[in-house]
Amino acid sequence: MTLERRIARVFNLTDDNWMKHANPWSVWTRYSVLPFIVFAFWSRLWIGWWCLIPASAASLWMFLNPIVFNRPKSTRNWASKAVLGERVYLNRDIVEIPVIHDTPLYKILNAISFTGVMIAIWAIIYYSIWGAVLGVALAYLGKSWYLDRMVWLYEMMKSRDAEYQKWDY
């Protein structure tokens, strides 16, 4: 079982929920989570332990986001294809992906995102606005580049697999 499949289980991404998550509103609003969490914990200086309320709300949104939207009217957009590409990638232990996508680049991009999150956490602890901006930007640079590669993967795989073709509407 791939790591991505385990993560998908944590977020309850069933077949139906994957299609809900492919709604562009799900993708774009999910980008709000990290800045809200950073700001929430940063606000501990002003509101003390009450900062846990907005931090908890942002964390809850991270888990609910993939399932609260309806299926998209069309999956022929970048955001939907990115999610569907993630689904293809996590399925690589069952359906082989092209050699060009069997690369360490995806791990590197996830490492860039992780590094950004770690910098953002450091910035929260030490109240560094530049660290927070750098951390969030780095996290989103890595994630967005990763998602762009997932679009490319999905575009390649939908012509090779009948199941993946059904996701394109």
N, C-alpha and C positions, 0 to 999 in steps of 0.2 A: 504494500500500500504506500502510495506516495505521500510525502509530507503535506502537499497541497490538498490531498483528499482528506487527511486528518483535520486540517484547518477548516475545510469546507463542512465537515461534520459538526465542528464546534459552532459554526454559524448556521447550522440546520439547512444547508444548501441541498435540498432534494431536487429532483428534475424540475418540478414546478417552481421552486424557489430560485433556482438558477435563472430561469426565464424572467422572474420578477426582478432579480438583481441586474439583468441585462437592460432594464429600463434606464435610459440615460439620466433620469432624475436620481436614480439610486447611485449611479457612479459619481455624478458631479456633486451631489450633496454629501457624499461620504468624504469628499476632500475637506469638508469643514471640521472633521473630528479633531485632528491634531492641533490646529490653532486654538480651538475651543478648550481643549485639555490644557495646553500650555498656558493660556490666559487664566483659566480657572485656578490652576495651582499658583500662578504668579500672583493672583489676587489674595493669597493668604496673608500678605502683608497688610492689606486693608480690611479684610473681613474675617481673618482667622480661620478657624475650622469650618466655617460656613462655606469655604471654597470647595469642600467635598460635594456640595449639592450640585453646582454646575459641572464639576468633574465627573460625577456619577451620571448626570444626565447625558453628557457627551459620550461616556463609555457605553451607556445603555443604547444610545443612538447608533453607535458603531455596530452593536449586535443586532438591533432591530432593522436597520437600514436595508439590508439585502432582501427583506421579506415584506416590507410595508407597501411597496409600490406594486402597481399592476404590471402585467406583461406589457412590453412595449408594443406600440402599434406597428413598428417596423424595427428590424434588427440591422438595417442597412445604414448604420452610423458608427462612428469611431468608438464611442463608449460601449455600445452593445457588443460590437465585435471584440473589444478588449476583454470583456467578461466571458464571452463565448470562447475566446482564445485561451483564457485561464482554465476554462473547463476542459478544453482539448488537452492542454498541457498536463493537467492533473491526471488525465486519462492515459498518459503515455505508456503506462505499464500494461495497458490492455490493447490500445491501438498505437502502433508505432508511428512516431513523428519523423519528418525528414531529418537527415543527418545535419543539415545546416542549422537546425534548431536544437540539436543535441550538443550544446555548447556550454562552457562555464559562464558565459555572459550573463545568463539569468541569475546565477548565484552572485555574480559581481554586482549586478544592479540591485538585488535584494540587500547585499552587504552595504551598498551606498545608502539605501533607504534606512537600514538599521543604524548606520553611523549617524545619519541625520537625526534620528530619534534620540540616540544617546547624547548628541550635542544639545538637543532641545531639553533633555532632562537635566543635563549639566547647567544649562542656562536658567532653568527654573530654580534650581538650588541656589545658584549664585546671582540671580537677578541680572543676567546679562541680556540686554535687548538684542545686541548683535549676535550673540550666540543663539538666541531663540529664532531670530530671522534666518540665520545660516542653517540651523538645524532643520527647521521646517522646510526651507527651500531645498536643502540637500535630500531630505526624505521624499519630497514630492518630485524632484528631478529623477531620482532613482526609480520611484514608483511609476511615474509617467512614461519614462523610457521603457521600462519593463512592460507596461500595458501596450505601448506602441508595438513592441515585438510580439505581443500576444495577438494583436490585430493581424500582423503579417502571418503568424502561424495559422490563425483561423482561416484567413483567405486561402492559404495553401491547402489546408486540410479539408475544407468543405468541398473541394472538387474531387477529393479522393475517397470520401466516406459518405455513404447515403444518409446515415444518422445526422451527421454534421450539416448536410445540405438542407435537412428539414428545419434547422434553426434559422435559416436565411429566408426572411420574408419581409 
